[in-house]
Structure formats: structure tokens, C-alpha cells
Amino acid sequence: METTTNLFIKETIMNKGIKFLKLLTPLLIILSSCSSIKVSSDYDTGVDFSRYKTYQLHDLSELKIDDLNKRRIVGAVTDQLKLKGFTESENADVIIDIGLNTRGESRATATSTPSMTYYRPRWGYGTSFSTTTVQYEEYLVGTIFVSMIDAGSDQLVWQGRGEGTIDPNAKSEKREERIKMGMVKIFAQYPPKK
């Protein structure tokens, strides 16, 4: 038989555990939504990035995306450039170009049920058949490229890439949040650490 003190201790631990899980759940959701965007970058090792202070956006008329998402992407890129100390200028140090690529991918998941041997009186031993079910999931993967081109030499000096799955049914707020988060992750790699 448990004492009142033991019951109190167990109840306190349970309540604190539930409170901890309630605090941890939003953090896990945020982290899982961020982790689905993979980023990488590459740069010219001979460039002094501290001399770049102004930017100009390259002509984005050929960017194959709807106007709403184009504005979201351009807004997220310019926000990150401003946070890095850049200002927009007609006579810029660097030209910023944005490129997009999408590709379809599929994933197959197989689930098998094992065969079983059984015994039934009068009929004896028997065996059931195993079955395998294969489910195919098709999805889109999108890659965004942010390229920084030295305006004087017309040479690519830095490029950041972000890749993640595209949810065509996502709400506007979710799309905007995901684009901003992707740009934050991409620009976390600028300036490059030598």
C-alpha cells in the first residue's frame, strides 16, 4: 500500500512531466519544420566579402513562379541582405540573382504481414500466406539558389542554396513562414567563414 507522501511525489512528477512536454512540443514542431530545409553554400576563396556593401537585384522577370511567391522570396532575400548590412543601389557592388528548380520524387514504403502456422483440431496444421503492401508517395522538391555576382568583374562570388519539399496545399502564412525560414538558414552562411 502506497503512502500519501509517495502518491504526492508521483503526482508532482507526473504534473511536471506534462508541463515540460507542453513546453517542449512547440519547440519540437518549430525545429522539425526547420530541419526539413537543407542548405549549403559555396564561395570564391580569393574574395574579400567585407568590401561588399550595396546590392542590386537581377532582372527576375524570367523567374518561373507565381507573383505572390515571387514577392515573398524577394522580400525574404532583401530582408536578409539588409540584416547583413547591405543597402540597395543602382551602382551596386554585387548583383543578386535568384533561381528556382523543382523536381518530382517518389518514395516507396513496403509493409509485410508474416505467414503463420496454426493448428486446428480435425483439420491439422495449416499455413497462412504472407502479404506485402507497397505504398508510393510522390512529392515535389524545390531548390532555391541565391547567387551573389561581383558587379565589377561579373563573376559569381557566393551562392547559397536551400532545398525542401513543397506543399502545394499549404496556407499563405505557412508558405511565407517557410520561405523566410529558408532565407534565414541560407544567409546564416554569409559571409563565409574562412
Secondary structure as GFF3:
##gff-version 3
##sequence-region A 1 194
A	DSSP	alpha_helix	4	35	.	.	.	ID=ss1
A	DSSP	beta_strand	38	43	.	.	.	ID=ss2
A	DSSP	three_ten_helix	49	51	.	.	.	ID=ss3
A	DSSP	beta_strand	54	57	.	.	.	ID=ss4
A	DSSP	alpha_helix	67	83	.	.	.	ID=ss5
A	DSSP	beta_strand	87	88	.	.	.	ID=ss6
A	DSSP	beta_strand	94	113	.	.	.	ID=ss7
A	DSSP	beta_strand	117	120	.	.	.	ID=ss8
A	DSSP	beta_strand	124	127	.	.	.	ID=ss9
A	DSSP	beta_strand	131	150	.	.	.	ID=ss10
A	DSSP	beta_strand	155	166	.	.	.	ID=ss11
A	DSSP	alpha_helix	172	187	.	.	.	ID=ss12
###
